[in-house]
Amino acid sequence: MRKVPWGIIAGICAIVVFFATVGVIAAFIVLNSIAGQTHTTATMFDVWWQTALFVVDIIFAVGFIVSLAMYIRNAVVKRRETA
């Protein structure tokens, strides 16, 4: 487990979480504006791709937390071994 690049995995997950969150918010704003003009309502889970984007966001957020914890754990173990 020490040879796995946890820092790089954490960075990739953080980038995906950032852009997926921006996508979820932007899609909700746009679709809610369209719904307001047509006198209907819109929620975040009306369309299948909004739900899929939200699920991707949650999965990569969990992946970020896990990989960041593993990165910190490996850094602490390396520091103890060198001391």
matplotlib code that plots the C-alpha trace (Angstrom):
import matplotlib.pyplot as plt

x = [0.0, 3.0, 3.7, 0.2, 0.4, -2.3, -1.5, -2.1, -5.3, -6.5, -5.7, -7.6, -10.6, -10.5, -10.6, -13.5, -15.4, -14.9, -16.1, -18.9, -20.2, -20.0, -21.9, -24.6, -25.1, -25.0, -27.5, -29.8, -29.7, -30.2, -33.0, -34.7, -34.6, -36.2, -38.8, -39.5, -40.1, -42.5, -44.3, -43.3, -41.0, -37.5, -35.6, -32.1, -33.1, -35.6, -33.4, -31.3, -28.0, -28.4, -28.8, -25.8, -23.7, -24.7, -23.8, -20.4, -19.8, -20.5, -18.4, -15.4, -15.8, -15.6, -12.6, -10.9, -11.4, -10.1, -7.1, -6.2, -6.4, -4.1, -1.7, -1.4, -1.1, 1.8, 3.5, 3.3, 4.6, 7.5, 8.3, 8.3, 10.6, 13.2, 13.2]
y = [0.0, 2.3, 2.4, 3.6, 7.3, 8.4, 12.1, 11.9, 10.0, 12.5, 15.3, 13.7, 13.1, 16.7, 18.0, 15.7, 16.7, 20.4, 20.2, 17.8, 20.2, 23.1, 21.1, 20.1, 23.7, 25.1, 22.5, 23.2, 27.0, 26.7, 24.2, 26.1, 29.3, 27.5, 26.0, 29.4, 30.9, 28.1, 28.2, 24.8, 23.5, 21.9, 19.8, 18.6, 15.0, 15.6, 14.3, 11.1, 12.8, 15.2, 12.2, 10.5, 13.6, 13.9, 10.3, 10.7, 13.8, 11.8, 8.8, 10.9, 12.9, 9.7, 8.6, 12.0, 11.6, 8.0, 8.7, 11.8, 9.8, 7.1, 9.8, 11.3, 7.8, 6.9, 10.2, 9.6, 6.0, 7.3, 9.9, 7.4, 5.0, 7.7, 9.0]
z = [0.0, 0.4, -3.4, -4.3, -5.2, -2.7, -3.2, -6.9, -6.4, -3.8, -6.3, -9.1, -6.8, -5.6, -9.2, -10.1, -7.0, -7.8, -11.4, -10.6, -7.8, -10.2, -12.8, -10.3, -9.2, -12.7, -14.0, -11.1, -11.7, -15.5, -15.2, -12.4, -14.5, -17.4, -15.1, -13.7, -17.1, -17.9, -14.6, -13.5, -10.8, -11.0, -8.5, -8.5, -9.3, -12.2, -15.0, -14.9, -15.7, -12.8, -10.4, -12.0, -11.7, -8.0, -7.4, -9.1, -6.9, -3.7, -4.8, -5.7, -2.4, -0.5, -2.6, -1.9, 1.9, 1.9, -0.3, 1.6, 4.9, 3.3, 2.1, 5.6, 7.1, 4.8, 5.6, 9.3, 8.9, 6.8, 9.3, 12.2, 10.2, 9.5, 13.1]

ax = plt.figure().add_subplot(projection="3d")
ax.plot(x, y, z, "-o")
ax.set_aspect("equal")
plt.show()
